[in-house]
Each structure stands twice: as C-alpha cells, then as structure tokens.
Amino acid sequence: MQELVWPPPPATSSSSQPPNTSLPLPHPEAYEGEPREYARALMQRKDDIEKEIEALKDVLNSHGVTQQTQLIDNEGYPRGDIDIYAIRHARSSLVRLQNDRQTVSDLLATALQDAFSRPTPSTSSGIPNGHSHEPQSQNNSNQVNGNGDVGERPEKPIARVNAVTLQSPASQAGLQPDDLIYDFAGVTHTSQGGIQAIGAVVTRSEGVSLKLLILRGDQRVTLHLTPRNGWGGRGSLGCHILPI
C-alpha cells in the first residue's frame, strides 16, 4: 500500500511522461468534516490509478508480451529480442498499482458509507459513471432487496439515463439514454441515501451482474449490468445518470 499524504497533491497530467507508479492516496484528515469530498477524491485517485494501469499494459503490448510471458529462452538465458528491463519494470509497477486500486476501492466503500450517513438536501446535479455526490431520502413504500426477485415495481424512478458511452458496460447491457431507472440492484427512490447509494453498489460490485428495472417509453425492461474497469473509458459503467 502506498503512503497516505496530507495535504493532497495537486492533480497533474502529462501523456508525454512515463507512467507514474507512486500515486499517493488522499488522507481523510485533509477532508475532516467533508466525507463527500473525501469520497470524490478517492474516486478521482482510483480513475488516475486505472489510467496508469492501462498505460503500463500498453508498454507490455508494445513489446509483444503479457504479464505471464517468459523472459528467458529455452537455455535459461534472458531473451535478446525484447527489452527485459522495461518489461520487468512495467510488470512490477502493474502489481503495485493493482494493489493500490484494491486499497482505494476498500477505502472508497467505507467513505461512501460515511457520506450516506450524513443527509443533505436533494440535488439535480449530474452523476458521472453511476456515482452521485448528494443523497435524497424519502419514506419507504416498496421494499426491494439486492439482485433477487422484485415484487411490485417502485411507484416512481430514482434516476434517468442522460448518456451512454459506446462499447461501455452500460452499452453492452442495453442501457439507453432517457431510460428511467426504477430499481438499480435494490436501490430505489425509497432507499437510504437515495441515488447516492447507487455509487456504493457499483463500487463494491466490479465483475458482478446487477439487475436493473427500467422504463423505456411505455415498455418495462429488465437489464443485467456488470460494472467493469479497464473497458477503455472512464468509470466502471460508462454512463451518466441524473436524479429525478
């Protein structure tokens, strides 16, 4: 795990520089009393780490190797047709960053739970990649649990799909702009934390099929969406949703 730093360093980006394998993690003390800001910082750092992981994978691809490719020949000598040093460096950096991504994911799940426990007025601001920053809370009416069978459909939607990126997990699941989401893996308009709870579900569900109940025009549709990082775009869903 990388060292936590305070205060958080300014964000930088430069495609001409080699991948940074020492991305520090936001420290909670830098966001005391602001759990949502801490969660946002962790989300951003996770995105940064994923970009570095993809850059390192590109390095391996440029050499025609993977993380499992043998670097010695049949006689036990280092292969002379590839850059052994660059490949070993990329591999070790990948391992560190993948561990860091898991650490950030664990911290983010806790940070989101902390943020949900502090209600704020509802907001109409956008929610990138299925993550929201302001909760809504309303009285419970219909109870829906996890990805199990759903009884009565919630009386009103929790969110509307604003945009879907091509080739993203959301696109592959069949989600379309203007779809109204009534149930996102158990999160409805009555759920504690409101739409922000969708972010927590997504964060802890990478590689897990999530059941969505939506309304498309006058047609009721059930979809199965699997959050997945490394698909080539931002976030693990590749869609933008708005609260209703």
C-alpha positions in Angstrom: 0.0 0.0 0.0 1.3 3.5 -0.8 1.9 6.1 1.8 -1.1 8.4 2.6 -0.2 12.0 2.2 -1.6 15.3 3.6 -2.5 17.7 2.1 -3.4 16.0 -1.1 -1.1 16.9 -4.0 -2.4 19.0 -7.0 -3.7 16.9 -9.9 -1.3 16.7 -12.8 -1.4 15.0 -16.2 1.1 14.6 -19.0 0.7 12.0 -21.7 4.4 12.5 -22.6 5.7 11.4 -19.3 6.2 7.7 -18.3 3.5 6.1 -16.1 3.6 7.4 -12.5 3.7 4.4 -10.2 3.8 6.3 -7.0 0.4 7.9 -6.9 -0.3 9.0 -3.2 -3.7 8.3 -1.7 -5.9 11.1 -0.3 -5.7 11.3 3.5 -9.0 11.5 5.4 -7.6 14.2 7.7 -7.4 16.5 4.8 -11.2 16.3 4.4 -12.2 16.4 8.0 -16.0 17.1 8.2 -16.3 16.7 4.4 -16.9 12.9 3.8 -18.3 13.5 0.3 -15.3 15.5 -0.7 -13.1 12.7 0.6 -15.1 10.1 -1.4 -14.8 12.3 -4.5 -11.0 12.5 -4.1 -10.8 8.7 -3.7 -12.9 8.3 -6.9 -10.5 10.6 -8.8 -7.5 8.8 -7.5 -9.0 5.4 -8.5 -9.5 6.8 -12.0 -5.9 8.0 -12.1 -4.6 4.6 -11.0 -6.7 2.9 -13.7 -5.2 5.2 -16.3 -1.7 4.3 -15.2 -2.5 0.6 -15.3 -3.7 1.0 -18.9 -0.6 2.9 -19.8 1.6 0.1 -18.4 -0.4 -2.5 -20.2 0.3 -0.5 -23.4 4.0 -0.8 -22.6 3.8 -4.5 -22.4 1.7 -4.7 -25.6 4.3 -2.6 -27.4 6.9 -5.3 -26.6 4.5 -8.1 -27.6 4.4 -9.6 -24.2 1.9 -10.0 -21.3 2.3 -10.3 -17.5 2.8 -14.1 -18.0 5.2 -14.1 -20.9 8.5 -15.9 -20.2 11.6 -13.6 -20.3 14.2 -16.4 -20.7 14.9 -18.7 -23.6 15.0 -22.5 -23.6 18.5 -22.5 -22.3 17.7 -20.3 -19.3 19.3 -17.1 -20.7 17.5 -13.7 -20.8 15.8 -13.3 -24.2 17.7 -10.9 -26.5 14.7 -10.0 -28.7 12.9 -7.9 -26.0 13.7 -5.2 -23.5 13.9 -7.2 -20.3 14.4 -4.2 -18.1 11.4 -2.2 -19.4 9.2 -5.3 -19.2 10.1 -6.2 -15.6 9.7 -2.6 -14.6 6.2 -2.4 -16.1 5.2 -5.7 -14.6 6.3 -4.8 -11.0 4.6 -1.4 -11.4 1.4 -3.1 -12.5 1.4 -5.3 -9.4 1.8 -2.2 -7.2 -0.9 -0.3 -8.9 -3.3 -3.1 -8.9 -2.8 -3.5 -5.2 -3.3 0.3 -4.8 -6.5 0.1 -6.8 -7.9 -2.5 -4.4 -6.8 -0.4 -1.4 -8.6 2.7 -2.9 -11.7 0.6 -3.6 -11.8 -0.6 0.0 -11.3 3.0 1.3 -13.9 4.3 -1.1 -16.6 1.8 0.1 -16.1 3.0 3.6 -16.0 6.7 2.7 -19.3 6.3 0.7 -21.0 4.7 3.7 -19.8 7.5 5.9 -21.1 10.1 3.4 -24.5 8.4 3.2 -25.0 8.7 6.9 -25.0 12.5 6.7 -28.1 13.6 4.8 -28.2 16.7 2.7 -30.9 18.3 0.6 -31.6 16.7 -2.8 -29.9 18.0 -5.8 -30.3 17.8 -9.6 -26.6 17.9 -10.4 -25.3 15.2 -12.7 -23.8 11.9 -11.5 -20.9 10.7 -13.6 -20.5 7.0 -14.2 -23.2 6.0 -11.8 -21.6 7.8 -8.8 -23.6 10.6 -7.1 -22.5 13.1 -4.6 -25.7 14.3 -3.0 -28.3 12.0 -1.4 -32.1 12.0 -1.4 -34.2 10.4 1.2 -37.9 9.6 1.2 -40.3 7.4 3.2 -40.2 3.7 2.3 -43.1 2.2 0.4 -41.9 -0.7 -1.7 -39.1 -3.0 -0.4 -36.6 -4.4 -2.9 -33.6 -6.5 -1.8 -30.3 -6.9 -3.7 -30.5 -8.7 -7.0 -33.2 -11.0 -6.0 -36.7 -11.3 -7.5 -38.6 -8.0 -7.4 -42.2 -7.9 -6.4 -44.1 -4.7 -7.0 -42.3 -2.2 -9.2 -41.4 1.0 -7.3 -44.0 3.7 -7.8 -41.5 6.2 -9.3 -38.0 6.1 -10.8 -34.9 7.1 -8.9 -32.8 8.3 -11.9 -32.8 9.0 -15.6 -30.0 7.9 -18.0 -28.5 11.0 -19.6 -25.8 9.5 -21.8 -24.3 6.1 -22.5 -20.7 5.6 -23.9 -20.4 3.2 -26.8 -18.7 -0.2 -26.0 -19.1 0.5 -22.3 -20.5 -2.0 -19.8 -23.7 0.1 -19.7 -24.0 0.0 -23.5 -23.3 -3.7 -23.6 -26.0 -4.3 -21.1 -28.5 -2.5 -23.3 -28.9 0.7 -21.3 -30.0 3.7 -23.4 -30.3 7.4 -23.0 -33.6 8.6 -21.5 -34.2 5.2 -19.8 -35.9 5.7 -16.4 -34.3 3.6 -13.7 -36.8 2.3 -11.1 -34.5 -0.2 -9.4 -30.7 -0.4 -9.5 -29.7 -3.7 -7.8 -32.1 -3.0 -4.9 -31.6 0.8 -4.9 -34.9 2.6 -5.4 -36.3 6.1 -4.7 -37.1 4.9 -1.1 -33.5 3.7 -0.4 -31.5 5.2 2.4 -29.1 7.7 0.9 -31.2 7.9 -2.2 -29.5 7.9 -5.6 -26.0 8.2 -3.9 -26.4 4.5 -2.8 -26.0 3.5 -6.5 -22.4 4.6 -6.3 -21.8 2.3 -3.3 -23.3 -0.6 -5.1 -21.2 0.0 -8.2 -18.0 0.4 -6.2 -18.3 -3.0 -4.4 -19.7 -4.9 -7.4 -17.0 -5.0 -10.0 -17.5 -8.1 -12.1 -20.9 -8.8 -10.5 -24.1 -8.8 -12.6 -26.5 -6.2 -11.3 -30.2 -6.3 -12.0 -31.9 -3.1 -13.3 -35.6 -2.4 -13.7 -36.2 0.4 -16.2 -39.0 2.1 -18.1 -38.3 2.8 -21.8 -41.1 4.8 -23.2 -44.1 2.8 -22.1 -42.1 -0.5 -22.0 -40.8 -2.1 -18.9 -37.4 -3.6 -19.3 -35.1 -5.7 -17.1 -31.4 -5.5 -17.7 -28.3 -7.0 -16.2 -25.3 -4.7 -15.9 -21.8 -5.7 -14.8 -19.5 -2.9 -13.6 -16.1 -3.4 -15.1 -12.9 -1.3 -15.0 -10.4 -1.3 -17.9 -13.0 -1.3 -20.7 -11.4 1.7 -22.3 -13.3 4.6 -20.9 -14.0 6.4 -17.7 -15.6 4.7 -14.7 -16.8 1.2 -14.4 -20.2 1.7 -16.0 -19.7 4.2 -18.9 -22.9 6.0 -18.4 -24.1 9.3 -16.9 -27.3 9.4 -14.9 -29.4 12.2 -13.4 -31.5 12.1 -10.2 -35.3 12.6 -10.6 
